[in-house]
Amino acid sequence: MNKYGYKVCYKKQGKNKLKLYLVTNTYDGACWNVRWYETHSPPDRKTKEPIRNVIWLIIPIKTYLEYRLLWRGCPF
C-alpha cells in the first residue's frame, strides 16, 4: 500500500511521453478508473476529443514533494 496515492496516466500508441489524467488516493480507485476508461473513452481536457488508442497506466506517487505538487490544484 502506498501512503501518498496513485497517478492514472496514459500514453499514445507508439509514443513514450506519459500524460497525467487523474490522481487518486487508493489503488482500487485507480484500477476502477482505468477499467472504466478502457471501455468508455474520456475526453481530452484541452481539445474535448475522446482519448483513443492509448495505454492506461497506474503509477504510485513516491515522494511527499510529488504528492504536494499533484494535489496543489485540487478543487476540493
C-alpha positions as CSV (number, residue, x, y, z in Angstrom):
1,M,0.0,0.0,0.0
2,N,1.3,3.4,-1.0
3,K,0.7,6.2,1.6
4,Y,0.7,9.1,-1.0
5,G,-1.7,7.8,-3.7
6,Y,-1.6,6.9,-7.3
7,K,-1.5,8.7,-10.7
8,V,-3.6,7.4,-13.6
9,C,-1.6,8.3,-16.8
10,Y,-1.9,7.4,-20.4
11,K,0.4,7.2,-23.4
12,K,-0.5,7.1,-27.0
13,Q,0.4,4.0,-29.1
14,G,3.9,4.3,-30.4
15,K,4.8,7.3,-28.1
16,N,6.9,7.4,-24.9
17,K,5.5,10.5,-23.3
18,L,3.1,10.0,-20.4
19,K,0.2,12.4,-19.7
20,L,-1.3,12.6,-16.3
21,Y,-5.1,12.2,-16.3
22,L,-6.1,11.6,-12.7
23,V,-4.8,11.5,-9.1
24,T,-6.4,9.2,-6.6
25,N,-5.7,8.1,-3.0
26,T,-6.4,4.4,-3.4
27,Y,-5.1,1.6,-5.7
28,D,-8.7,0.2,-6.0
29,G,-10.0,3.6,-7.2
30,A,-7.2,3.8,-9.7
31,C,-7.9,0.3,-11.1
32,W,-11.6,1.1,-11.3
33,N,-10.9,4.3,-13.3
34,V,-8.6,2.5,-15.7
35,R,-11.1,-0.2,-16.3
36,W,-13.8,2.4,-17.0
37,Y,-11.5,4.5,-19.3
38,E,-10.6,1.4,-21.3
39,T,-14.3,0.9,-22.2
40,H,-15.5,4.5,-22.2
41,S,-13.1,6.9,-23.8
42,P,-12.8,10.1,-21.6
43,P,-12.4,13.5,-23.3
44,D,-9.1,15.2,-23.5
45,R,-9.1,18.1,-21.1
46,K,-7.9,20.7,-23.8
47,T,-9.4,19.5,-27.1
48,K,-12.5,17.8,-25.6
49,E,-12.0,15.0,-28.2
50,P,-12.3,11.4,-26.9
51,I,-8.9,9.8,-25.9
52,R,-8.5,6.7,-28.0
53,N,-5.7,4.2,-28.9
54,V,-3.9,4.8,-25.6
55,I,-2.3,2.6,-22.9
56,W,-3.6,3.4,-19.4
57,L,-1.0,3.1,-16.5
58,I,-1.2,3.3,-12.8
59,I,1.9,4.9,-11.2
60,P,2.5,5.2,-7.5
61,I,3.3,8.6,-6.0
62,K,6.7,8.0,-4.4
63,T,7.6,11.2,-2.5
64,Y,5.9,13.8,-0.3
65,L,7.0,16.6,-2.6
66,E,5.4,15.0,-5.6
67,Y,2.3,14.4,-3.6
68,R,2.1,18.1,-2.6
69,L,2.7,19.3,-6.2
70,L,0.0,17.0,-7.6
71,W,-2.7,17.9,-5.1
72,R,-1.9,21.6,-5.2
73,G,-4.5,22.4,-7.8
74,C,-7.2,20.1,-6.4
75,P,-10.6,21.9,-6.3
76,F,-11.8,20.2,-3.0
